[in-house]
């Protein structure tokens, strides 16, 4: 064991473990890891196809009730689950509500917006007025495209 590791995990001079030993590795303050983000929808097959094309991610699993896209960078996958009676949130108005949204970096905002619209996204009239372009996926969820600058 290295001196650094043994110093971090050794009790302090008062006999209590050091703060870093209680937390574990630096920055490791949680006790859970994100397994997957799952998006509710009426048609998981169609929504997985949309996001698979948008992100260039491969489909791990797909059936009429659930679909999973694998993150090729090794991060958490993206899931899509069928919800009976699903209704999209009314976010297209400035005072509309939303439960979540996804933001994506893109190299070219104009080109990426056009590609997302061609895949079936729509562009609401209301925009934040920032660099972020807000679009709505085919199931009615808002998502943002932002230039990677």
C-alpha positions in Angstrom: 0.0 0.0 0.0 1.4 3.4 -0.9 2.1 6.0 1.8 -0.6 8.3 0.4 -3.2 5.6 0.6 -2.3 4.5 4.1 -2.3 8.2 5.3 -5.7 8.8 3.8 -7.3 5.7 5.3 -5.5 5.8 8.6 -7.4 7.3 11.6 -6.5 10.9 12.6 -4.5 11.5 15.7 -7.8 11.7 17.8 -8.7 8.2 16.7 -11.6 9.2 14.3 -11.3 8.5 10.6 -10.3 11.4 8.5 -13.0 13.2 6.3 -11.3 11.8 3.2 -11.4 8.3 4.5 -15.1 8.5 5.3 -15.9 9.8 1.8 -13.7 7.4 -0.1 -11.9 8.7 -3.2 -11.8 12.5 -3.8 -15.2 13.7 -5.2 -16.8 10.4 -4.2 -19.6 11.7 -1.9 -22.5 9.7 -3.3 -23.6 6.1 -2.6 -25.3 5.4 -5.9 -24.3 5.4 -9.6 -26.5 6.4 -12.5 -27.6 3.2 -14.2 -29.7 4.6 -16.9 -32.0 7.5 -17.8 -35.4 6.2 -18.9 -37.8 8.4 -20.9 -41.5 7.7 -20.7 -43.3 7.6 -24.1 -46.1 6.0 -26.0 -43.9 4.3 -28.6 -40.4 3.2 -27.3 -39.4 1.7 -30.6 -39.9 5.0 -32.5 -38.4 7.2 -29.8 -35.3 4.9 -29.5 -34.9 5.1 -33.3 -35.1 8.9 -33.2 -32.5 9.3 -30.5 -30.4 6.5 -31.9 -30.1 8.4 -35.2 -29.6 11.8 -33.4 -26.8 10.5 -31.2 -25.4 7.7 -33.4 -25.9 5.2 -30.6 -26.6 1.4 -31.1 -29.7 -0.3 -29.9 -29.0 -2.9 -27.1 -32.6 -4.0 -26.7 -36.0 -3.2 -28.3 -39.5 -4.6 -27.9 -42.9 -3.0 -27.9 -42.6 -2.0 -24.2 -39.0 -0.9 -23.7 -35.9 0.0 -25.7 -32.3 0.7 -24.6 -29.6 2.6 -26.5 -26.0 2.0 -25.4 -23.7 5.0 -24.9 -20.6 4.2 -27.0 -18.5 6.4 -24.7 -19.1 4.1 -21.8 -21.6 6.3 -20.0 -25.1 5.4 -18.9 -27.4 4.1 -21.5 -30.7 5.8 -22.5 -33.9 3.8 -22.1 -37.5 4.4 -23.4 -40.5 2.9 -21.7 -44.0 2.6 -22.9 -46.6 4.3 -20.6 -50.2 3.6 -21.2 -52.1 6.8 -21.8 -48.9 8.8 -22.2 -49.4 12.5 -22.8 -46.5 14.9 -23.5 -45.9 17.8 -21.2 -47.1 21.2 -22.6 -43.8 22.9 -22.7 -44.2 24.7 -26.0 -45.6 27.7 -24.2 -43.4 30.0 -22.0 -45.4 29.1 -18.9 -45.6 25.4 -19.8 -44.3 22.7 -17.5 -41.7 20.0 -18.1 -40.4 17.2 -16.0 -37.0 16.9 -17.6 -35.1 17.8 -20.8 -31.9 16.6 -22.4 -29.2 19.0 -23.7 -26.7 17.9 -26.4 -23.6 19.6 -27.7 -23.3 19.9 -31.5 -20.5 21.0 -33.8 -22.8 23.1 -36.1 -26.1 24.4 -34.6 -27.9 25.2 -37.9 -26.9 21.9 -39.5 -27.8 19.8 -36.4 -31.1 21.6 -36.0 -32.0 20.7 -39.7 -31.0 17.1 -39.2 -33.0 16.8 -36.0 -36.1 18.3 -37.7 -35.6 15.8 -40.6 -35.6 13.0 -38.1 -39.0 14.1 -36.8 -38.3 16.7 -34.1 -40.3 19.9 -34.2 -39.3 23.5 -33.3 -41.6 25.3 -30.9 -42.1 29.1 -31.4 -40.9 29.8 -27.9 -37.1 29.8 -27.5 -35.0 30.9 -24.5 -33.3 33.5 -26.6 -29.9 32.0 -25.8 -27.5 30.0 -28.0 -29.4 26.8 -27.1 -31.9 25.7 -29.7 -34.9 24.1 -28.1 -36.6 21.3 -30.1 -39.3 18.8 -29.3 -38.8 15.1 -29.9 -41.5 13.0 -31.6 -43.0 12.0 -28.2 -43.3 15.6 -27.1 -40.2 15.9 -24.8 -38.1 19.1 -25.1 -34.4 18.8 -25.8 -31.7 21.4 -26.5 -28.9 21.6 -29.0 -26.0 23.9 -28.1 -22.8 24.6 -30.0 -19.7 23.1 -28.5 -17.7 26.3 -28.2 
